[in-house]
Amino acid sequence: MLNAYLENTLAYNSSLCNGCGLCVTVCPHGVFEMDGRHAKLVDSHACMECGACQKNCITRAITVDSGVGCASAMIQAALKGQKEPTCAGEDT
């Protein structure tokens, strides 16, 4: 089971959100949800820093350093043949 990644590089500026909802659609962990006409950051600790939200945010309301954190841990574990990567910032 993946551990929660407690520190990450995700930053969200809601004042730049145009309400397109793409971040909600592409996020594999439900970090965002729609709140009326704007996205709302609901669980930043669930972010695995894959970068999908940032790549799809045309207003640049979302920034994240993709390739670090949980996504990186999962890739490294797969490359090393490990079955259960950790996303708690520990070396896998």
C-alpha positions as MATLAB code, in Angstrom:
seq = 'MLNAYLENTLAYNSSLCNGCGLCVTVCPHGVFEMDGRHAKLVDSHACMECGACQKNCITRAITVDSGVGCASAMIQAALKGQKEPTCAGEDT';
ca = [
       0.000    0.000    0.000;
       1.264    3.477   -0.841;
       1.913    5.801    2.066;
       0.661    9.383    1.917;
       3.268   11.756    0.586;
       3.195   14.437    3.284;
       5.318   17.093    1.590;
       5.095   17.963   -2.071;
       5.649   20.778   -4.525;
       2.009   21.321   -5.495;
       0.898   24.959   -5.475;
      -2.541   26.227   -6.528;
      -3.608   29.838   -7.092;
      -7.406   29.723   -7.145;
      -7.634   33.327   -8.352;
      -6.184   32.213  -11.706;
      -8.648   29.332  -12.160;
     -11.001   29.673  -15.145;
     -13.200   26.749  -14.067;
     -12.414   24.437  -17.001;
     -12.240   21.411  -14.669;
      -9.368   19.695  -16.471;
      -7.393   19.346  -13.231;
     -10.300   17.423  -11.729;
     -10.515   15.204  -14.802;
      -6.819   14.337  -15.125;
      -5.829   13.960  -11.467;
      -5.553   10.254  -10.619;
      -5.939   10.876   -6.863;
      -8.803   13.365   -6.522;
      -6.636   16.248   -5.352;
      -9.057   18.739   -6.924;
     -12.832   18.941   -7.197;
     -15.149   21.505   -8.684;
     -16.704   24.008   -6.307;
     -19.200   25.927   -8.346;
     -17.353   27.534  -11.244;
     -13.826   26.994   -9.916;
     -11.620   24.100   -8.932;
     -10.927   23.592   -5.271;
      -7.829   21.955   -3.813;
      -9.303   19.317   -1.507;
      -6.441   16.937   -0.695;
      -2.959   18.253   -1.425;
      -1.374   15.354    0.485;
      -2.792   12.918   -2.069;
      -0.764   14.584   -4.833;
       1.775   12.202   -6.361;
       3.404   14.998   -8.398;
       2.727   13.406  -11.774;
       2.279   16.844  -13.354;
      -0.951   16.101  -15.230;
      -2.832   18.968  -13.597;
      -0.132   21.519  -14.393;
       0.199   20.355  -18.000;
      -3.555   20.772  -18.518;
      -3.979   24.095  -16.693;
      -3.989   26.763  -19.413;
      -4.164   29.613  -16.886;
      -1.110   28.334  -14.963;
      -3.056   28.286  -11.707;
      -1.302   25.027  -10.790;
       2.394   24.373  -10.446;
       4.108   21.169   -9.412;
       7.556   19.705   -9.930;
       6.665   16.557  -11.817;
       8.937   13.541  -11.573;
       9.529   13.894   -7.858;
       7.701   12.501   -4.871;
       5.264    9.626   -5.157;
       5.292    9.363   -8.946;
       9.065    9.136   -8.874;
       8.962    6.543   -6.079;
       6.547    4.405   -8.086;
       8.729    4.567  -11.208;
      11.899    3.777   -9.251;
      10.225    0.851   -7.501;
       9.035   -0.556  -10.826;
      12.521   -0.243  -12.284;
      14.028   -1.972   -9.249;
      11.384   -4.702   -9.167;
       9.981   -3.640   -5.797;
       6.361   -4.500   -5.143;
       5.398   -1.773   -2.668;
       6.949    1.663   -3.188;
       6.735    4.214   -0.423;
       5.597    7.759   -1.081;
       6.600    9.112    2.298;
       9.800   10.683    1.022;
      11.870    7.664    1.989;
      14.385    6.099   -0.343;
      12.878    3.006   -1.978;
];
